[in-house]
Amino acid sequence: MVAVLALIAACSLAFAACILLAAKDGYRSWRSPYPTILPRDLPVAVTRARPIGSYAEWFGPDDYPPAAIRAEQEGAVRVALLVGIDGRVEACEILAGSGIRRLDRGTCRAAVRHGRFRPARDARGAAIVSRFELPRVRWALPRDER
């Protein structure tokens, strides 16, 4: 009986730790962001958000949706991102879809997972939420070099 209670307590602690991790920041890598409509009434930025590094690095071979690879699907997607005050991507809006839903969602998923910015700033220099439009993201299958 004591062993069963100890097992239940251990499982409860592990579950609580997972909840705390998810509530803190770990949820970003777990969630699968669905494309949404970004708000249009954002504060006016004096300094725009700037990507840290090259945004092309956010979309690597590991981010290509596996089902799209199996179906040999390619396409290009344009997205707008909602950049939070911490410089992380909070949400994604499809501006011009590829016509392939899994590529559109894969673009948002990779942008939310990997996107990092220097946040936009207002006139007082405080970080503010802002919108950032990415150029076209092109999903192309790797070609065999023969």
N, C-alpha and C positions, 0 to 999 in steps of 0.2 A: 504494500500500500504506500509506504514511504517512497519507494522508487518511482511509482506512478506519479505521485505528487511532485517529486523532484523533476521528472521528465516534463510534466505539464508546466511547471515554473520555468524551466529552461526554454521551452518552446515559446512561452509567453514573452520572456525577455528577448529572445531572438526576433519575434514578431514586432515588439515595441521598438527594437533597434532599427528594423527595416522601415517602420513608420517614421521614425525620427529622421532617418537618412532621406526618405522621400520628401518629408516636409521641409527639410533644410534646402537641398539643392540637387540631390540625386534624381529627382523626378525628371529633370531635363533629358537625361539619357534614356529613361524608361519610356516616356510618353512618345506617342507617334503623332506628331502635330498634323492636324488636318488643315488644309488651306482655308483661310477665312477672309473676311473683309476687314481691312485695317481702319481704325478711326481716322476721320478727316480733320477733326478739330484739335490737332496737337498744338502744343505751345510753339511760338516762333523761336527758331534757333538762330543765334548770331553766328555760332560755329557749328557746322554740320558734322554729323557722325562720320568717322573715317574708319575703314576696315584696318585691322591690325594684320599686316602681311598681305599676301595675295589671296583674294577670295577664290581664285581658281583652285587653290589647294584644298578648299572645303569639299570639292566634288571629285573624289578619287575613285579608283576601281572598286574599292570595298563598299562604296556608297551606291553603286549601280544596283538598282533593285533586281534581285535574283530572278524573279518571275519575268522581268523584261529581258534579261539576258537569255533565258530559256526560250522565250518567244521571239528572240532576235529583233527586239524593238529599239528604235532609235528616235530621237526627237530633240527639240529645243524648247526651253521654257524660260519665260521672263517672270521674275517675282519682285515684289516689294516686301521689305522686312520691317518689323516693328522692333526698334533697338531700345532696350531699357536703359535706365540710368546707370546700371552696372556694366553696360557695354555688351550685354548678351542679347541674342535674338529671342524675342518673346513670342512672336507670331509671324505668319507668312501669308501673303496674298498672291494668288496667281494673276498676273497681268495679261500674259499671252501663253496659253497652254499648248502642250505638244499634241493634244488630241489623244494622248495615252495617259490615263489616270495614274497608273503606277509610277510613271516618270515624273508627273507633276507633283505627286505626294513625296516621291523620293527626293526631289529638289528641295521641298520645304523641310523634310526630315534632316537632310544633310546641312542645310543652312542653319537650322535651329541647333543642331548638335555641335557644329564646328565653328559657326560664325562668332567672331569676336571683334568689337569695335572700340575706338575711343569715342565715348558718348558725345552727343551734341550738347552744346552749352547755350544758356540764355544770356541776356545782357549783364546779369550779375556774376556770370561765370559758373553758375550751378549746373550740374548735369541734368538733362531733361530727356524725356522719352521723345523719339523721333522716328521718322520714316526714311528708309533708304532703299532705292531701287537698284537692283543688280542688273547688269547687262545680261544678255541672253546666255543661259547655261545650256550647252550642247552635250547631249548624251550620245556617245558613239561607241559601238561595240569594238573591242580590240580586234585588229586584223592580223591574220597569220602572215609572217614575213617568210616568203619562200623564194 
